[in-house]
Structure formats: C-alpha cells, structure tokens
Amino acid sequence: MTTSEPFDYYIERIEVGSELRIEGWAFHRTHGLCGFGVVIDQGHCPSALHVRRGIDRHDVGLSLGNPLADRSGFVVIAAVPLSTSAVVLRLTAGGEERIIPLMLREGLSLRSWQVACERAPAAVEYRFLTERGLGYAAALPAPLTRARNAVGAGLPATAAPVTIAPVTVAPVTIAPVTIAPVTIIVPVYGGKHFLTPLVHALIETVDPRHRIVFVDDGNPDRSISAFLVALGTALDHVTVVAKPRNEGYLKAVLTGLEVAERLNPDGHVVLLNTDVEVPPGWLERLVRPIEATPSIASTTPFTNAGTICGFPSMPADNEPFLGATAAEIDAGFAALGDLPPVEVPTGVGFCMALNRRALREVGVFDQEAFGRGYGEEVDWCRRAMRRGFTNAVVPNLYVHHRHGGSFSSEEKKAQIQASGDIIRQRYPEFDAEVQDFIRADPLRPIRAAAAVRILGAAASGRPQTVLLFDHAGRGGAAAFRMKEIARLHAQGRTVLLVRPSTEPALAMPEHALDIELLHREATFRFPANDLSDLGALVSALPPAEVVVNSLVGYAASDAVMAFLRTLRREHGVPLRLMHHDYFPICPSLNLIDAEDRFCGVPEPARCRTCAPANRHFRRADGEGVPVEGFDIAEHRRAWQALFDLADRHVTFSRSALAMLRRAFALRDDRLRIIPHLADHVTVTPLPPPAPDRIARVAVVGGINVAKGSGILKAMVRLAETQRLPILFELFGDSDQPIVSPQLHDNGRYEPERLAGLLAARGCHAVFVPSIWPETHCYVLDEVVGLGLPVGVFDIGAPAERLRHWPNGFIVSSITPEAALSALLRVTGHGMTAHSVTGGGTAPPPYGGRTGGA
C-alpha cells in the first residue's frame, strides 16, 4: 500500500454513468490530505466538479501508521462529455502535484473505457446496462429536484423561510388547449361495472369535435351491447362497432384503428381501457406533446397501475394515493404546469395516445404475433423507436387504472408469458433498458412534487406531518428512528425526514440536506436540498410536531437550530428531543478525549485544550477534521437555548440524564426516561456451556474506540503475554485489526442468530468493553437474557442495568488487567492458578461489582 513517492493513494472504484464517479483514498506523507482535480482530453476541465474529501478511512491510517490519514477517503464526481476519450485525476498537496492517468476509451461505444491506472480496479463499472440509460438519467427534470421549486415556492436559493400556514390549493383550472380532432378507441368486453362511469366521464371531458369509437367485442351480456347501441344512437360523435363474436382485445383494437382511419384519417388516436377514470382536460394534455413534438410516437399518463408510469411508486401497482379520487390526484399533477414530456422505454396501453404519422410509418399492432393481446403496444413502441421515434410520459396528467376490463386473471398470466418471450426475442435490449429506466428514475421528482401538492390540498383529511431530524449514519439511533417512523405511520402520520447529505452530487447546494417525505404508502425523495427547500416543504405541509433524533453531521447545525427555534417560538410547533448521544455536550459525541479515554465532562478550559488534538472531535465542515479555536461554551449555549424551548426531553437511562445535567439545566417536568425495547430479537436462556480448560469470552457488536477496541486489543495482548487460559470470540467487527491466537473473529452476525453462534462456540461469558457512558446499549439487550455471565465497565447505562441482573458483573476500573481478572474469576478459570498483573479485586462468580486497580 505504501511507496517511496510522497503521494500515497488508491483508486477503489471508477463508475461511469450520467457523470464520472471516482472513489478511493489519497494522502501526502508530508502535507496530509490532498486536493483533487479532473482533466479530460487535451487539458480541459469538466463543466461541473464536486469533491468530497475527509471521509473516514481508519484502515488507511492504521496501514500507513499515521492517524492523520484516518480521513484520507474521497469521492470525486465530474460531468464528462460523451465525446471524452481520456481522463486524468490530479492530486495536489502543499504545492506538490501528482498526475494520475485514470482511463482511456478504446472505441466509439460509451461502454468501452479501459482503466489506465495501476493502483485501481481492473475494470470500470457502468451505472447503466445500456447507453440509453444515460439518456434516461439526463431526462431528470432538474428544477423539480429542489423542493422549493417542486411546491412552487419560487424562493431564492439563500432563503430559509419558515412560513407555516395552512396551504389551500385552489381547484385546478385546466388552461384551455386546442388540439386537432382525435379518435378515441375503447374496446369493450365485460367489465360492465366500469362502463357507466367511463361513459359519463367521456361525455363530460371530451369535446364533440373528437370521435369516440366503442368496439363491442362480442359481449355475451347483451345488455352491454344494448347500452352501446343506445349510446351511438344518442351521440353524433360516438361510433359503435358490433362484432358478432369475441376475438380478443388486440383484434378489437385493430378494428377500432380501421374505423378511426375512415372517420379521421389525419387525426391521432387514443387507446383507452374501460377500467380507467379520466379527469377533466385529460385528452388535451395527453395529445398535446405529440402535436408539439412530432417525433413522439406515443404518450402515456401517470397512473396507479402502469409499471414504469406508476404513482405513488413504480413499477409495482398502487392503491389510489391517500384514497383520493382520480380528479384529486390529477389536480396535483396538473398543478405542475407544462413540464416537458419524459422519454420512456415503452408506452403503456391502458391509456395511450398514438401519433398518426408513426402509425403510417410503423404500421399497426402485430396480431399474428400477439394473438388476443398483451405486449402488442411494447412491440409497436419499439418498432417506432427503431424508426427514430420516442415514447413519452406526460408529466402533468394522472389517469386512474383499476384493472380487470378485458382479460381473466388466468388468461392474463398466459398472455404476459407468451408476449414476454416474443419481446425478448425481437428486442433483446428491452429488459435492460427498462432496468436502466427504473435505476435512473427520471420521474421521481415529478412524483414527489405531485405528492406534496396532493397532501397539501387534502386539507381536512391530510395526515398530520411530523418533521424528524436525524444523522445519516447507522447504529442504535438509526434503529430507533426506524421504529419511531413505524409508530408514527401506525398513527396515520406522514414523516418529513431530514438528514445531512452523504451522497455527493453535482451542483449540490452548500450544507446540503437529504429530505424524504415518508408516507406509509410511498417514499418521496428530495436529495441534495437545503434549508430553503425544507422551509418550502414545511410551508406546504405544516408539521404537527418536530422530533430531533440527532443533529450529528450537519454542516450548518447552528442554522438548523435557528430553524428549529423559529418553528417553536413563532409557530408553536411542539419540539421533542431524543438524547441518543452527547453531541450537545461536545462534538466528540461519545465524550472520548484526545487520549482515547472518557473525558468526564471537564470544565470548558480543558475542552478548548482537548479539541484541536482530539481525532474524535468532528464538525461537519466539509472536511471532517478538527476545527481550531472551537468555542465549547458557545456550542453549549446554543444547545441550552434549544433545550429551554423543548416540550419534551427523552433519555433512555438515568445515567444518560445525569451526564446531560453535568452541562445543562433541564426542567424535571419536561423529562422522560424511556428505555428501548429490543423488539428486533427474541432472547431465551442458553443451556450451560460445557466445561473447558479455556474461558471463551464473547465480545459482541461493532467495536470502535468508544466501544472499547483499544482496551480489547490490550486485553488480548496481555492474555498473550501472561499465557492466560482465555480466548476471545468476536461477533461483529473491530476498527483495530487484532491478529492473535487468543482472538477468534467470527465476523458480523444477525441478532436472531447470535444465541446459536455463542452456543456453537461454547462461550462461557460475554464482555461489553465500552469505555463511554452509553445512553442505552442494544447489544446488552441481545445477550443479558441468555443466562451467561455478562460484564461491563462501571460506566453508563449498561452498568446501571446490569446491577439488577443476577448474571451481571461490573468492573469498576477501566483497565485490561481489571477486566481480565474479573473474566477469569467469573468463568472459574482464575480462582487459584491464574492472576493478572495489576488486576483488581476478583468478583463473586455471578453478579456484584468488581474492584479495580
């Protein structure tokens, strides 16, 4: 991993998609972290570049033997033109430079890149399976990716307003749009209960200039035929074609196309199932993109059940969002205005407009291949694409699709299977292009924008919104967040989840946030937004409560706290604070100091000395490095101001509350202590382990410095030196590699399998080596009920709880000697023959408290 040159680096991933993404680590032996640049072809710079450096790479720091390299990870994203043939990565540090030839393109294909760097993977990764996937990604309607634009706020990029007032969305008035006369074809076979609503909707929404052709496909229920005859007799723009026998959906469509050719030879055609609900203005919005762009072969609206055109999610079928009517849902789409149509791999035949020009050039549907129907529209759309046409979704139209008008379920399954085989044979690239479309998901911003408008318009029936702030990482707080969201959803609430952005993107705003609207029916994402976007969403969906699960990782936490204060003071939104860690006390959120020990929450003067040298002291300043001159007193004052406004503080143990009170004044009437319930696992006692001359001690979880990786390593080394009869069984991982015959690494585990794994390895005890005052500890919940002796140091919630378990033992001195002495005594391996130098007072076999050196 190391070389004689001053720059150490490794490129771990190169991905080509709609942009170039480079991941790896780089470090200068003298000057530390590197700067990055990208050069393409003959010295040109990309039109857009985003660099995220300072990413945690503790493994690199260990390998290089330099703690400063712990933050050497980077991600570089560059906008690279499709014509690019060579890419170079440029490293800089302290006035020095290293040019790294990265990759060369060896052919015309966009998938012909070859890696040119030795310290890199052998091959480039491609985000998309096909070149058309790049086009789908480029079709993303960029303005709508920002929430403030999606809700029509029109706010400046620097604004962060919190104007919370109920938003009343006026009924949508569809601007009159004139289109040339078209012909609507409606095959009818069965589906009687769909017919009357559809006819009423068509009479109300279709101007008599347009023709409607109903094809009676040999309905056995002659009352349907009678109704259609009466309809054709009563309305001049309605034509009914009666077929003597049923020949299948596809033949009915072809019959309708023949009639449309006679009635309106120059007009576009719309295919419409009987099992749809159409809103006002649907026809004009559906056909208008074809008139505006003659190269569009077909257009399809959004729908609840239309695979890639689905709403609120795709490609699976959905129930109507919020149980709203088709008109109410469509109003949210119509309010988005005249967005350009978005290219799709195929149209969807439940409601699809066909370009007359494309029909003439491509021909009609292929009955010989597709029989009674299913897949014929895909075949037609793909044939049109091969002639230079495209297929598109109409962004501002929703038509509800209820399923069930023409095929029985068994017939449908058989037809889908047969047609799928034909499509794959004729268009082998089709499945891959559909996968690329789903991966790129250019319709995501449109769905999200429509959802906000629909939720905002559903005044009385709108689910209450809870605004939830959290960090972007994993761990106990994230597990709690998931359960809290599930609880809120069970109450019928919608959650607006805010986290700091961790996924770099081109043109992302400063201090970017990832915002998700989590409804129990669907998730709508606004990635890489900022506080002005959050303000627009809060204005559209006024929150009933604000919950702060964590503010760790926010680059502008002071601005976020100002936002929260405004919500509470000026708008009276209740504020609930969850205390999973000690970030309000210190940005070293586990209270680990520069010497890798629990700091004890000293006076601010000591904190000011610790901060510059403390590698655990992190502020999200874009580099993830310590900040000189940090004012701990000001940090705590800002949090105290927020604490004073909170309606509820929730801690998970008495010890956590006591720790917070070392730095803050907290009112008793606003406090609640609510321990976590480990509902992710069922714990039952294990049978006693078999006797062994060696004590097997389980260490469980992700073990970092705060969780005791340093002391675990010291325990292992001490056991080696003194040849103690003890073997550590690690279930999880450690941030410090420990290679020793006295430690067996079992790898990561699933909580439900943990008991069996401990039994299989014959474990005699469990030790939790955490050296910080944990606020709870899920691992303890997973092991304490197994019946094995379980030990912890005398700090935090684990010690508080173990005092009440007969199989618990507590080590008062946080030293490896004290821990080893306690473990050997508790397991019966240290009663007479073994002692550990510096070890503390031995505990009784089960329970109680050990002394320490």
N, C-alpha and C positions, 0 to 999 in steps of 0.2 A: 504493500500500500504506500510505502514511502519511497522517495527518490532523492538524488543529490541536488536536484534543482530547487529553487526557493518556493515554487508553487507545488503544493500537493492538491490533487483533485481526482475525482472520478465521476464520469457521466453515467448515471444509473438507468436513465430512461430517456428515449427520444420518441416523441409521438407527433405524428403529422395528422392534422385534421383541418378544420377551418382556420387554425393557426398552428404554429410550431410550438411545442412544449418540450422544455429540456429540464430534467431533474437530476440532482446529484449533490456533491459537496465539493467545496474548494477552500483552501486555506494557505496563506502565505506564512512561512516559518518565522519571518521577522515582523511583518506588519499585520498579521492576523487575518481578519475577514476580507474577502475580495469584493471588488465591484465587477459588474458584468455588462457586456455589450454583445450585440449580434451584428455581423457583417454578411451581406449577401452579394453574390456575384462579384462584380468589379468594384468593391469598396462601398457599395450602397448600404444605407441604413434602412431597417424596416420602417414602414409608415407608423407603426404603433409597437410599443415595447412595454412590458410590465415585468418587474423583477421583484421577487420576494426572497430576501436573504435572512440569515439569522435563525434558520429553522433548527430545532433541537436535533443534534446528532451526537449524543453522548458516546455512541460506539466509536465515532471517529476520534473524539477527544481521548478515549482510552487507548486506541491504537497508536495515535501519534504521541501519546504521553504529554499532552498539552491541554489543560482544561479550557483554554480559550477556543479550541477547536470544537467544543461541545455545541457551538451554534454555527457550524460551517455549512449546514444544509441550504440549498437554494432551489428555487423554481424560476425559470425564465420563460416568458411567453412572448412570442413575436408574431406580428402579422407579416406573412411571407407571401408575395405574389405567386400565382400559379405558374408563372413562367420561370421562377427561380431555378437555377441549376446547381448552385453551390452555397453552402452555409458555413460560416466560421464563428466560433464562440471566442470572445475576447475577455480575458481576466485582467484586472488591474488591482494593484495594492501598493501604497506608498511610492507612487511614481514609477513603479515597475509594471511590465506588461507581459502577458503570455497569450499568444495566438494559437488557438486550437482548431485545426481543420475538423469540422464536425461531420458533414455528409455531402455527398455528391449524387446528382441524379444521372442515371445512365441510360435513360430512354425518354420517350415522349409521355409515357404514362405517368400519372401523378403518384403511382404506387411503385415507382422504380428507383427509390432512394437507396443508396448504399452508405453505410457508416464508414467514415474516413478516420476516425479516432481510435487509437489502440486501447485507451482507457475508457471503454464504452461497451455497451452490449453489442452483440454481433449483428443485430438487425434492428431496423426502425419499426416501431409499432404504428399501425394505422388506426385512427379512431373509427373510420368508416370502412365498410366492406367493399363499397363501390365508389366510383368517382362522383356519381350523382349525389351521394351523401353530403359532399361538400356544398352542393347547391342547396340542399335542404337546410343545412346549417346557416348558409348565407341568407336564406329566406326569413330568418327570425326577425319579426318586426321590432327593431331595436328600441324605438321610443317607448313601447309598451313594457319593456323590461324594467323601467323605472316606475315605481308605484305612483308617484305624483302625476305622471302622465297618464297612467292607466285609469286613474279615478278622475282625470280631467281637472286636476287642481291648478295646473299651469303655474306652478311655483318656481321661483328661481332656484338654481342648484345650491345656493348657500343658505337657503331658508330652512329653518327647523320649527315651523309653526305648530302650535298645539291648539287649534281652534276646534273645540269639542262642542258640537251642537248637532242635534239630530238632523240628518241629511234627508231631505224629502226629494226623491227623484220624481220629477213630473212625468205624467204619462207620455210615452214616446209618440211623437207625431212624425210619421214617415214622410220625408220630403217627397213631393210628387215627382216621379221619374217616369218619363215616357220611353217605352220600348216598342219596337216593331211587333206586330201581331205574331204570336207563337201558338203552337198547338200542344195541348197537354193530353197525354195518353194515360188512361187509367184502366189497366186490366182488372177484371172483376171475376173472382171465383171464390165463393164462400165469403167468410168474414162479414156476415150480414150486419153484425152489431157495429162494425166500423163505418158502414156505408152512409147512414144518415148524417152523422157528424161531419164526415168528409164533404158530402154534397153541400150541406149548409155553409161550411167554411169556403168552399169554392165559389158558391153563389155570392158570398159576401166579399171575397177578396179578389176575384178575377173579373177584370173589365170585359164586357161582351165583345170587344174587338178581338179577343183571343178565342181560339177554338178549344173545346174540351171533347175528347173522344173517349167514350166508355166502351170497352170491349167485353161483352158478355161471353165469357169463355165456357159456354155450355153448362151453366149452373143447374144442378139438379133441383135446387129450390127455386121453383118457378116464380115465387113471389119476388125474388130479386130481379128476375127478368122483367116482370110486370112494372116494378118500380123504375127500372132503367128506361123502359119504353115510355112511361109517363113523363119521365124527365126530358127525354129527347123530344117529345111532343110539345112540352110546355116552353122550352127554352130554345131560341133560334141558334145560339152559339154552341149547343150541345148536340153531338152526333153519337148515336148508339149503334154499334156493330154487334149483331147477334150471331154467334157461331152455333151450329147445330150440336156439336159435341165438344167436350173438353180435350184440348190438345196441348195443354201446358202453358205456363206463364210466358215462356220465350216466344212461342208461336203467336200468342195474343199480342205481345209487344210488336212483333213483325207485322201483324195485321194492322195494328194501330199506326205504324210507320207508313204503310202503304196508303192508308186513308189520309194521314197528315200530308203526304206528298201531293195528293189530289186537291185537298182543301186549301193548303197553304204552302205551295212548293218552295217558296223562298224563306219561309219562317223557321226559326229554331224550334226545337222540340224539347218538351219536358216529360220525363217518365216519372210517374207518381204511383206509389203503392196505395192501396185502400187503407192500410193501417197507419196512417200518418195524421198529424194535426198541424195545420199550416196557420201562421199568424198573418195579420194584415201586412200588406206590402211585400209578401214573400216572393211573388213571381218576378217583380221588377228587380229585386235585389239578387235573385238567383240568376237572371238572364243578363243583367247589365254588364258584368265582367266580360262576357263573350262578345257583346256589342262593342265594348271599349277596346278589347284585345282580341282580334280575330284569330290569333294563333292558339287560343284556348279551346280545346276540344270539348271539355265537359266541366261543369261546376257542380259542387255538392255543398249543402249547408252543414253546419254543426248539428249534432243530434245526440240523443241519449244512447242510442244503439246503432252505431255506424262505424265500428272498428276504429280506424285512424282519425275519423272525424268526431269521435266521442266527446261528450261533456257530461259530468264534470271531469271525468278521466278517460283515458284511452289506453289500450284498444279494447278493454272489456266493456260489456254492456253496463248501463247505469239505470237506476230509477230516476225519475224526474228530480232535479236538484231541489232540495227543501220541500219536495212535494208540490212545487209550484206548477201552475198551468203553463202550457206551451207559450202563450202570449206573454206571461210574466217573465219567463226565462228569455224569450226572444227580445224583450224590451232591453235587457241587459246587454245583449249583443248589438242591437240596433243603435243603442246609445254610443257605441264606439265610433260611429261615423263611417266615412268612406275609406276604410283601410284597403290597401291593395290586396288582391287575392293571393293565396299562398299555394305554391305548387305541391302536388301530392303524387304518389306513385300510380294512383288509380282513382277514378270516381267510384261512388257507392250508389247502387241503383235504386234505393228506396225513394229518392227524390233527386233526380239528376237532370240537368239541362244539357242538351246535345247541340253542338254547333252544326248548322245546316251545311256549311262548307265542308266540315270534317266528315259528315255523313256522305257527301258526294265523293270525296276523295278516298275515304276509307271503306265505304260500303256500310251495310247494316250488320246486325249481330249474326253470329255463325250458329245457325240452328243445327246443322248437320253434326257439329262437334259437341254442342252443349245441350242438345235434346230439349227437355222440358224446362230447363233454366238452371241458374246459379253459375256464376263465373263469367257469363257472357259479357257483362259490362267491363270486367277486368280485361278480357281479351280485346274488346273493342278499344278501350283506352290505351292499351299497349300497342295495338296496331297504329293508332293515331300518333303515339309518341314516335314510332319509327318513321313517320312521315313528317316529323318536325313540330307536331302539336304538343301542348302540355295539358295537364289536368289540374284543376284548382279547387280549393275550398274557399267558400265565400265567408269572410271573417265576421260580417255583421248580420248573419242570419242563423236562426235556430229553428229546426222543424222537428217535432217530436215523432218518434218511431216506436210503435207499440208491439210490433211483431205479430205475425200469425194470419196474414190475409190470404196467402196463396198456396202454401205448402204445409202438409202434415209434418210433424217432427221427424218421423222415420224417413219420409221422402227427402226431407231437407238434408239429413245426415248423409244419405246415399249420394245426393246430387253434389254436395260440397266435396265429398271424397273424389268423385269422378272428375269434377271440373278442376279440382286442385291438381290432379295428375296431368291434365291437359295443359294447364297454365305453366306448370314446372317444365314440361317438355318443350313448349313453344318459347317460353321466356325464362330461361334458367337463371337470369339475373334478378327476377322479380322478388323472390323471397328476401334476398339480401338487401334490395333497395327498400323494402318495407321495414326490415330491421334497422336500416340506416335512418329511415324517417322517424321511427319510434325513438331511436337514440338521439337524434338531433332535436326532435320535438319542436319544430318552429311554431306550432300552435299553442305552446304552453303560455306565453304571455297573454294571448287572446283569451284563453280560458280563465286565467287569473283575473284579468281586467273585468271580464263579464261577471265572474263570481262576486267580486267586490260590489259591483253595481246591483246585482240581484239581491245580495244580502242587505245592502244599504236601503234598497227600495222596499224590502219586506218589513215595513215599519212595525206593526203590532206583532207579527209572527216571527220576527227576526230573532235568531238565537243570540243570547247575550254573549258579548265578546270579552274574553279575558286576555289582557296583554301580559305576556310572560317573557321575561329576560333571563337568558342563561348563557353559560360559556359554551364553547364549541367542542369541548373535549368529551372524553368518556369518564367512566368511574361511577362512584356512588351517587353524586349529584345528578348525573345524566340519567341513571336508573330511576331515581326519584322523579325526575321530570317526566319520564315516560308514563309512570304510574299516575302522576298528577294530571297529565293531559287526558289519560283514560278516564279518570274520575270526573273531570270537567265535561268530557264528551257524554258520559253517562247522565249528567245533569242537563244535557241538551245545549251545552255551551260551545261556542266556537273559540278557538285559541289563536291568537296572533303571536307567534313565537319569533323572538328576536335573538340573534346570536352574532358575534363578530365573524366576518368573512374569513375563512381559512383557505378557500379555493381561489387562487389568483385568476384574474380575468383581465383582458384588455379593456382599457378605458374605464376601469372600475373607479368609483369615487374615493376620495381620501376618507379614511376611517370607515371603510365600507362595512355594511351590515348585511347579513342574510336574513330575510324576513319570509316567514311561511304562514299562510292562512290555513290552519288545520281545522277542517270541519270533519265530522265523523264520516261523512260520505266521500270526502276527497281532500287532497292537499294541493294548495296553490302556492307556488314559489315566486318570490321576488329576490333573486340573489344579487349580491353586489349593489345594494342600495345604500342610502344614508338616512340621517335623521329627518331630513326634509321629506323623504319618501314615507318614513314612518309617520310623520306628522299628518301627511295626506291620508294615509290609511286610517289613522286614529280619528281624523275628522269624518271620514266616511262611515266608520264603524266604531262609534264611541264606546270605550270599554266600560264594563261594569265593575272591573277590579284590575289592579296591577299587581303582579306577583314577580318578585325578583328572586330567582333561584341562585343566580350568581352574576357578578359583573367582572369576573376574571377574563382577561384577554381583550377587553375593549380599548382600542387605541385612544379614544377620547372619553374616558369614563367620567371626567368632570362634566362634559356636555350631556352625557346620558343622565347623570344625576340631576343636572339642571332641568332636563326634560321631565324627569320623574317628579321633581319638586313642583314644577308648573302644573302637572296633572293633579297633584294632591292639593296644592294651595288654591289654585284658581278655578279648578273644575270639580273639586271634591271627590275625586275618584279614590276609593279605598285602596290602601297600599299594604301589601303583605310581604315581609322579608323573611326568607328562608336562610338559615345560617349553617351551611354545609362545611365552611372552612373559615379561616381567619383573615381573609383578604382585607376586610375593613380595618383590621389592626395593623397589617403590614403586607406589602406586595409579595413578601415571602409567605405565601398563604398558609403554609404548614408551620410557620414560626420556627423554621430552621435557620440558624445563623451562618456566618461566613466560615465557621469551623465545623459545620455539619452536625450541630447539636441544637436541641430545643433551647430557644433563647430565653424563655421565662417571661417575656414581655417586659423588658427593662425600660428605663427612662429614655425619652426621645434623644438625649445626647448620645447615648450608646448606640441607638439605632442609626444616627447620622454617621457614626464611625463604621458601622457594620455594612451599610448599604452599598458603598462603592466596591467592596471586596466580596459581596455575597452573590455567588453564582445562582442561588435560588431566588434572588431578588429580581423579579422580572416586571417590567412595564411593557405593555403592548405599544411600543413606539415605532413599530415597523421593523426594528432590528432585533428585538427580543434580548437586549443587553442591558446591564445595569446603567442607571442614569445618575450622573454625578450631581451632587447638590440637592438630592431629593429631600423635600421637607416632610418628614413623617408627621409632624404636628399638624400641618395644613391638611395632609391626607386624612388624618383622623377627624379634624374639624368638619371637613366636607361630609364624612360619613355620619358624624354625630348630628349634623343638620338634617340628614335624610332619616336617621333613626328617630329623631324627635317628631317627624311627620308620620311615621308608620303607624297604622292602626293595629298591626299585629306583628310580633316577632315570634318566629318558630325556631326553637332549637331542638336538638334530638337527644340531649343528655344534660344532667345538672352540671357536669364538669365543663361542657361547652359554654353554658351560660356563665359560669363562674369565670371562665377565661375571657369572655367578651367584656365582663364587668371590670376587668383589670384596666381596660382602656376607655370604656364608655359608660355613660349614665343611661340606664334603661328602666322605664316605669314598669312596676310589677303588674299593673292591670292590663298591660298590652303584651305580656309574655305568655307563651305556651310552650311546654316541653312535651313533645310527641315523638316517642321513639319510632324508628322504622319497623315495619313488619316484613320479614323475609318471605314474601309470598311467591318468590321465584323458585322455591325449593321446599321439599318435604324432608324433614330431618328426623330420623329414628335411631335409637341406640344401636351401636355395633356390638357383636359378641366380644368378649375379652380377647385380646391378641394372644397368640401362642408365646410362651417364654422364649427368650433368645439371649444369647450372651452379649449381643449388641443392642443398645437402645436405638430404635428407629424413631426419629422425630420428624413429623410433618411440618413444613413451612408452606403456607398457602397464600396465593394471590400474586399480584404484581408488586414486586419488591423493589422500590426505589430508595433513595437516601432517607426520605421521611419515613418510609415503611420499614426501614432497617437493613438495607442492603449492606451498608458498611459494617454494621455490628454482626450481621450474619457471616460476612466474609471473615471477620476477626474471630468469630466462634469456630469456624471451620479450621482456620489456620492454627488456632490454639489447640483444638482437638487433635490435629495432626502432630503438633509439637509434643504434646503430652501423651500421645497414643491412647486417647480416651476411647472407651468402647461405645461410641455413638456414631450414628450415620444419619445425616440429614436427608430427608426426602422432599425435594422441592416440587410443588404442584403449582405451576404458574410460570413466572419468569423474573429475572433479576436484571437491573441495569448495570450490575457489575459482574462480568463473567467470572465464575468460580469453578476452576478445574481442580478436583481433589478426589481421592478415593473415598473420602468421608462425606461426599455430597453426591446424591443421585438426582439428576434432573429429569423429571417425568413430563416436562412440557406443560402446555396450557391444558386446562380442564374445563368441562362443563359442570356447573354446580350440581345438577341432578345425578351426576356420575361420581361425585367426589367421595362419597362414603365407600362405594365399592372399590375405588382406587386406593384409598387408605387401607382398607381391609386386605386387598391383594398384596400390598407391600408390607403388611404386618406391622403397621405403625403402632407404637406404644403411647405416644403423646403428640400433642400439637403445640407449637410455639408461634406466637404472633410477635415478631421482633420490632414492631413500630416504635419509633422514638419521638413521635409528635403527639400532641393531645388530640387524638381523633375525636371527631364530633359524634360518630356512631361506630361503624365497622361492620360491614356486611359479612366479611369473612368469619367473624366471630359467630354470627348467627348460623353460618353454614356448618360450623364444627362443634360448637359447645354442647349441642344436644346429642352428639354421637356417643357420649359417655367416656371418652378418653380424657386423660388429664390435659387441660388446656392452660397455657401460661402466657402472661403478658408482663411488660414492664409497668411500673406503678405510675401511669400517666394516661389521662384522657378517659373517654367513655368505656373502652374495653376493661380497664381496671375497675371502674365504677360498677360495671355489671357483673364481672367475674366474682366479686366479693359475695354475691348471692347464689353462686353455683357451687355445689359440693365438690365438683371435679376441677374447679378453677384454682390456680395458684398464681401469685403476684410476686414479681421480682422487684424489690424496691430500688436497687442500684442499677442504673442503665450501663452495665458493663458486660463484656463477653464472659468474664470469669463468673460473675454472679449468675448469669443465665445458664451457663453450663453446669455449675454446681447444682442449681435448682433442678435442671432436667435429669441429671444423673440420679439425684436423690428421689425424685418423684417416680421415675421409672424403675427404681430398685437396683440401679447399676452403680451407685456411688455410696452405699451405706458404710462399707468398711474399706474396700480396697482402693477406691479412687478419690482423689481430691484435686481440685483445680486451684492452681496458684492464684491467690488474690480472690478466691471465691468467697461468697457471702455465707451467712448462716443458712444451713440447709432447712428446707421446709418439711413439714409432715408430708406423707405420701400423697394425700389429696386435700386440697383446699388450704386456706390460710394465706399467710403473707411471708415471703422470704426476706431475710435480711440482706444487706448488700455491703460490699467492701467500701 
